[in-house]
Amino acid sequence: MNNHFFSDYFAKLQDMNQLWWKELDSGKAAMNTPVTKALNDINLEDATEFLEKAAAQPGALAKVQMDWWDNQVKIWQNVVIGNTTAESAFIKPAKDDKRFSDPAWENEAFYNYIKQSYLLFSNTMRETIESIDGLDDKAKERLGFFSRQAINAMSPTNFVTTNPELAKLTVETNGENLIKGMELLQEDIQSSADVLKIRMTNSGAFELGVNIANTEGEVVFKNELFELIQYKPLTEAVNKTPLLIVPPFINKYYILDLREHNSMVRWLVEQGHTVFMMSWRNPDASLKDIDFEHYVLDGVVKAVDAVEDITEQKQINTVGYCIGGTLLATTLAYYAAKRMRNRIKSATFFTTLLDFSQPGEIGAYINDPIITAIEAQNIENGYMDGRSLSVTFSLLRENSLYWNYYVNNYLKGNSPIDFDLLYWNGDSTNVAAKCHNTLLRQFYLENKLVANKGYKVGGVYIDLSKIKVPTYFISTQEDHIALWQGTYRGANQLGGKSTFVLGESGHIAGIVNHPQKNKYGFWVNDSKEESAEAWLAGAKRQDGSWWTHWNVWLTGFSPAEQVPPRVMGSEAYAPLYVAPGDYVKQVLPIS
């Protein structure tokens, strides 16, 4: 590499150094936050407990250490004698681990040895934690989770000198990949909150209402929390019963209205449904006192009123996605507690937790000290910053949703691809301080939503068993945000007839699975089993998208009679402006 590269590279390093110190001085660096301090304290407590238990079980540790040494010697012997093929490798990466796909990891002894030694170290750390008896289950889960985070951060694939693909690229481009990567990193630091948010796609590739979120419709209602979109019909007749979708308020609604070939909204309209979608406001500090209860009473309840008036129907079909499903179920229980007339004909829940006792890996953050620190930070800011929340969820799948982009962007110097789903993923929203605190403490930590007289809305206790309407639960096998075994527990909390379906893939890709693609299949089982494992054991796999299965179920609750396409809005709910509206276009940061 020539002197030009080094001068440019070190100039960039100096710029980055100045920027980082500016971040430190402004208090934005992650190491200075109360949440980070709480995490460090918890990790120290867990590590102390682990060391105390391990000291009393020297035999268990000795066995793990001897196994590690024996395996390390075998790796060395294998590499020295030239057994560097994938078949002869002593330690192999998991089938879904794409970090070591470059042929040099197999063909070159130096890199082969590094790879196998790293994988052995990773396995040994996990086995060491598992080998110690008497350790608190929650502490063991946290140790396993945060140890995995640290080990994956140290992967040889994340460094130029120990990644053969990066080393070769740096030589071939005369280091231009690192210069370009440094520029991308600098831009990302400036647009991040207290944790580095790595861009996943080109932010200029999509424009809301033009090539994404562009299904035609009108905003027919608006208050301080949400806009209600009514979509224009695309068929000569429509189903009599309309459909209201409640998306999560921690994301923007258009995950269900991506590009045309990937839009559930457009597909539903094409099937003859009159579709309404709630579009939540991106809260700033002025909405700090908005609670989960407000999202029920001033959100879903208001939307149901509007849909009934516009369609002149006394009952409607409903859908809730993720925390939007939690919100929908709470609304149904509120109606039941108030002994109101049955306004909901059916309810569908996409990857929805109602029983929070088994939340998945997010549980590593669910304990009193960390939640207390987050609560204090939320109260100070007036909201939970959506950028930090987005990074937290990405780090639950750190190799595929974080370090993969770190290597591609900053070390390879590649600009991210244009991908509608990833564009949505990077379009973060805040969560109102009081609401986020309620979710963390009363739902995730204390599981009050399923407790007897645990949670109140509008002065009445929520009892999910009082929900008697037919329900459809779709969860996904690889979901890292709402563990499907946990969503199954929630489905069993309801009082009506419930259909549970398990899709392939994860929290987003498993839901946004257009029938034209038929990329993933799903499992069905009409029997209601006590446990998720028993349900899956008796389930049958079907090819194709679960959308078609759901549509058959959904249309079963609509009269066979169809009606002419509905006009937009009504006298009481006159159209305000065209979709996608204003709220979805609010961009972080907002203050």
N, C-alpha and C positions, 0 to 999 in steps of 0.2 A: 504494500500500500504506500502511496506517495505522501509527501508532506502536506499536500492540499487536504487530504482526508483528515489527517491528525489535527491540523489547525481548525478545520470546520467542526470536527467532532468535539474537541476540547472547548471550543467556543460555545457549543450547544450545552456541554456539561456545565460551564460557568453560568449560562442563562438559567439552566434547570436548578442549579444550586441557589441562585438568588431568588428564584420563584419559590422554591421550597421554604427558604427562611422567611419569606414574606408570608407564606401560609402558616408557618409556625407562630410568627408574631401576631397574626390576626386570630389565633386560637382555633383555626380550622383543622389543624393536623389531628389525625386520629388519636395520637398518643396523649393528647391533652384533654380528651373528652371524658366526662364522668362515666359513660358507658364502657369505654376502654379500661378505665381504672377498675370498674366493677368486674369486668371480664378477667383482668389480671388477678384480682383478689380471689375470684372463684377458682381460677386455674391453679393458683398457689395452694389454696385449701385442698383441692382435689389431689394435687401432686403430693402434698404433705401426707394426706391420708393414705395414698398409694404407697409411699415410701415406708410408712409405719407398718402397713400390712405386709409389704414385701420383706421387710427386715425380719418379720416373724415366720417367714416361709422361705428360707434360703434354698431349700431343695428345689422349689418350683422355678426360682430364678436361675439356679445353676443349670437346670435341664435346658431351659430356653437358650442360655448362653452357650452351652456345649453344642446344642443343635445348630446354632448360628455359626459357630466356628467350624464345625464339621462341614456344613453346607458351603461356607466361604472357600474352604480348601477344595471342595469338589468343583466349584465354579472355576477356580484358578487352574486346576488340572485340566478341565475341559477346554479352556481357552488355550492353554499352553500347547496341548497336543493337536490343536487346530479344529476342534469340534465347534464350529461357529454357526452351524445351520440352525434354523428355527426348530427343527425336529430334535436336534441333539442338545438344545439349551436345557440347562438344569433348572433354572427358574424362568418361567414364561409369564408375560403380561396377561392380564385377563382378556377375554375375547373382545370386550367392548373398549379396551384401552388402545386408543389410536395414537398415542404419543410416540411410539417406537416403530412407526411404519416405514421409515426410510431404510433401504437395504443395508446401509452401512452399520446399523445397529446389530445386524447379524453377520455381515461379511468381514468387518474389520475387528480384529481382536481387542484393540484398545476400547472401542465403543461397546463391544459386546460385553466385556468385563464390567465396564461402568454400569451398563444397563442391568445386568444380572445382580450385581452387588447392591445397587439401589433398590431393586425389587425385593431382594432378600431382606435388606434393612427394614423396608416398609412392612413386610410380612412379620418380621421378628418383633417389631414394635407392637403390632396388633396382638400377636400371640402373648407377649409379655403382659399386656394389660389384662387379657382374658385369663391368664394363668393364676392370677392372684385372687384367692378366695376371701370372702368377708367384706369386700369393697362394696359400698352403697351402689345400687343399680344405676341411679341417676348420675352419680359421680363417675362410674365406669363408662357410661354412655358419653358423658362430656369429655372424658379423657380420650376416648376413642375418636370422637369427632374432631376435637382440636388438634390431636396428634396427627390425624390424617391431613388436616389442613396444613400443618407445618411441614409434614413430609412431602406433600404434593407441591408446596411452594419451593422446596429444595430440589425438585426433580431435575436431573441433568438436561432434560429437554428445554428447560427455561433459561439456559445460559449459553452464550455463544461458544465458549471454549469447550463445552462438553456435549454439544449437539452437532453431529456431523453435517447435517443439512444447513445449519446456520453458519458453521465455520466455512463450508464450501461457498455458500452464497456471499459471505462477507469478502472473501478473496476475489470471487468473480466480479463483484460489483464495485470493487475498490472501496468498500465500506459505505457505499451510498445507501444501503439498506438501513444502516444504523443512524445515518443522518436523517433520513426520512422518518424513521421510527421515533427519533428524539423529538422531531417537530410534532408528530401525532401525540406523543406523550405530553408534551408541553400544553397542547390545546386541550387535552382531556383533563389535566390537572386543573386548568383554569375553569373548566365547566363542571367540576366535581364538587361535592359537599365535603364531609369529613373523611370520606373514604374514596380512593381512586375509582372512578367509574369509567370502565373501558368501553369505548364505542363498539358496537357490534355490526353496524351497517352505516352506509353513507346517509347522513342526516338530510342531505339535499336531494335525495333521490325520489322522495314522495311528497305530495302536497294533498292535505286533507280536502276531501270534496272533489278532487280532480282525478288522481289515479289510486286513491285509497279512501275508504270511508265514503264512497261515492254512489251508493245505492240511493236512488231518488226518494226524497221525502220532505216533510215540513215539520218544523218545530211548532207544536200546537199548545204548549204550556211551558211556563218558566217560573221558578221561584228562586230563593237564595241558595237552594241545594242542588237543583237539577233542572234540565230541560227534557221535555218529552217529545220524542220524534215519532211521527206517524209516517210509514213508508207507503209510497204509491203502489197500487196494485199492478200486477203484470199479467193477470189472467182475466178471461171474459166473465168469470164468476168467482166468488170467494167463499171460503168456509164461514158459516154463520158465527161461530165462536171466535173472537179475536184472541191474539196472543201478545202478552206483555212480557218483555225481557228485562230482568233486573241484573245489570252487570255489577262487578265488584267496584266499590268506590275507591279502592287502592290502585286501580288501573283505569285506563280510558276504554270506553265501550267498544271501540272499533276492532278489537280482537275478533269480534263476530261479524265484522264488515270490512275485511281486508280487500285485496284486489278481487275482481269479479270471479275468477276461477277459485277463489279461496274464501268466499263470503257466505257465511251461514244465513245472514239476513236475506240476501238476494235469493238464495236457494229456497228459503221458507216462503218468500213472496211468490216465487215461481210454482210452489206447490199449492197456492191458493189461500195462504194464510194472510190475514190482516195483521201486520206486525207493528208493534209499538216498542220503542227502546228508550230507556232512561239514560241520559248522559249527565254524569255527576260533575258538579263544579270542582275545580282544583282549589282547595281551601288555602287561604293565607291566614295570618295571625288574627285577622278580624273575626274569624270563625272558630277561635280557640275553644269556645264553650259548647260547640256543637257536639252532641253525644250520639251514641248508637241509637238511642231512643228517638232522636230527632230524625234520623234516616228512616225510621219506621213511620212515624206519625206525619212528618212533613215531606217524606219521600215516597215510599211505596203506597201508603194509603191515599195520598193525593193523586198518584199516577193511576191507581185503580179507579178512583172517582172519574177521572178524565176519560179513560178508555170506555167505561160504561156509558158515559154521556155521549161520546162521539159515535159509538157503535150501536147505541140503544139496546144493549144486551145486559141482562141482570147477572150473568156469570161469564167469567173469562178464564182462559188458560194462561198459566204463568210459568216463567222460567227464571231460575236464579243461578248465577255462575259464581263459584268459589264463595267469598264472603258475602256476595250478593245473594247466594242461596241461603246463607245463615240469616241474612236480613229478611228474605222472603218467608222462611219458616217462622221467624219471630213474629212477622206480620200476621200470618195465618193463626198462630197461637193467640195473638192479641185479639183478633176477630172472635175467636172461640171464647176467650175469657170475658169479652164484652157481650157475649151472646147475641152477636149481630147475625143478620141473615147470611146464608152461605153465598158469598160473592165469587168464590174461586171454584171453578169446575175441576181443574187438575193443576198439579204443581210438579215441575221438573227441576231437578237439582244437578248441576254440573260440578263435579269435584268439590262437594260441599261438606265441611265439617259442622256437625251439630253437637256431637260428643267430642270434647277436646282432650280426652284422656290419652289418646294415641295420635299425636299430631305429626309424627315423623321426626326428621332431623332438626327441624326448627325447635324441637324440644330442648336442644342443647342450650338455648338462650332463655328457656322458661324456668326461671327461679327468682326468688324474691329480691336478692341484691341487684341483679341485672335489670329486672323490671322497675325497681325503685329508681335506679339511675336513669333509665329511659324516660320514666314519668317526669322526673325533674327536668330533663333536657327538653321534653315536649312542652312542659309548662313555661319554661323560659323562652322557647322559640315561638310558641303558639301553634305548632304543628310538628308532625314527624316528616322530615324532609324525604321526599319521594326518591331522590337520588341515592341516599343511604339505604333506604328500604330495598331498592332495586339491586344494589350490590350484595346486600345480605342474602337475598333469594338466589342470586347467581352463585354465591359462594357455597350454597348447599350442594351444587354440582360444579365444584371448582375447576376440574380439569376441562370439561366441555364448555362451560359457560363463563370462565374467567381466564385461566392460564392459556387456553387455546387462542383467545383473542389477544392476550398479552404478547405471545410469541409472534403471531401473524402480523400484528400492527407495529409493535415497537422494535422487534428484533429482525423480522423479515422486511419491515418497511412497506407492507402491503396496505392499500386502502381497503376497508371492508367492502364486501359485496352488497349489492342492492337486493334486500330481502324484506318483504312487507312485514312478516312476523317479527323479525328482529328490529325493524324500525319501530313497531308498536312497543316492543319490550324496552326500548330506550326512551320512550316518550313517557317519562315518569310523572306521577301525581303525588301531592302531599296527602297526609291524613290529618284531620283536625285533632288537636292535642287531646281533648277530653275523650273523643271517640277511640283514638288509638290506645289510650291508657285503659279504657274499659275493655277493649278487646284483649289486651295483654293480661291484665290482672283478673278480671271477672270471668272471662271465657277460657283463655289458655291456661292460666295458672290455677284458678279456683273452680273451673268447669261449672259455673253457675247456671248455664243455660239448660242443663239437664238435671239440676238439683231441685228437690222439692222446695217450692217457694224461694228459689235462688235468685231470680232476676225479674224486675218489674219494668213494664212499659205502660205509660199512661195511667199509672196508679193501680194496675192489675198485674198479678203474677203470671209469668209465662209457663205454660205446661204443654210441652210438645206432644204428649199423648192425647191431647184434645183435638189434634189435627186429624180429621177423618177423611179428607179428600184423597182421591187416588194420587199416588206419587210415583215418579220415575227418577231413579238415581243412576247417573252415569259417572263412573270413576275410572281412573286409568292405572294400569299395572305399575308403571314406573314413576308415578307422581311423587315428587320430592317436596311438595308444598302441602298437599292434603293427602296423607297416606291412605290408600284405599281401604285398608283394614279399619282405619278410624272412621272413614265415611260410612262404612257398612254398619258400624256401631250406631251411628246417628240415624241411619235409615230405620233401624229397629226401635228407635225411640218413639216413632210416630204411631198414631192409632189406626190409620186407614190402611187400605191395601197398597202395598209397596212393591214395585218392580225394580230390581237391582241389576245393572248391567256393568260389566267390566271391560273397558276398552284397552287396546294395546297402546304402547308409547307413554307419554308423560302428560303433565298438567295442561299444556297448551296444544302440542301436536296431536295428542290423542283425542282432544275435543274438536279442534279445527281439522277435520278429516273428511273432506268433500267426497261425495260418492263418485264423482268423475275420476278421482285419483284412486280410491279404494286402497290406500296405502296400508292401513291397519285393520285388523279384524277385531272381534269382541267375543266375550263369553256371556251366556245367558243361563239362568237357572230359575225356574218358576217356584221352586221350593224356598221357604223362608227358614234358614238355618240359624242356630244360636250363634255360631262363630263364622267369621269370614273364611277361615280355612275350610270348614265343612261345606260352605256354600261353593267355593271354588272346586272342591273335590267332586262335586256333583254337577258342575257346569259343563256346557257344551260350547265349543268354539265355533263361531260362524265367520265366514269370509265377508269382506266388504265393510263399508262404513256403517256405524251404528245409527247414523242419521235416518236411514230408511226404516230401520226397526222402530226407532222412536216416533217417526211420522205416522206409522201404522197405529201405534199405541195412542198418539195424540189425537188423530182424527176419529178415533173411537169415542171420544168425548164430545164430538161435535155432531149436531144433527146431520143426517144425510143431505138434507136440503141445503142448497147453496143460495147465496144472495148476490145481487149485482155488486160490482166493485164500489167500495165506499168512497165518498168524497172526503177531502182532507178537512179535518176539524169539524166543528159544529158552531152553533150560535154562541154557546158559552165558551168554547175553546177555539177561537178563530186562529188560523195559521199566523205565526209571527214572522218567520223567515225560513229560508230553505235549509235543509240538512246539509252539513252535519251540525250546524248551529255554532254558537260562540264558545260555550264552556269547554268543548273538546280542543279548542285551539289555544287555550291558555298554556303557556310554555314556562317551565321552570328556568331559573328561580323566580318566584313571585313573593313579594313581601308587603 
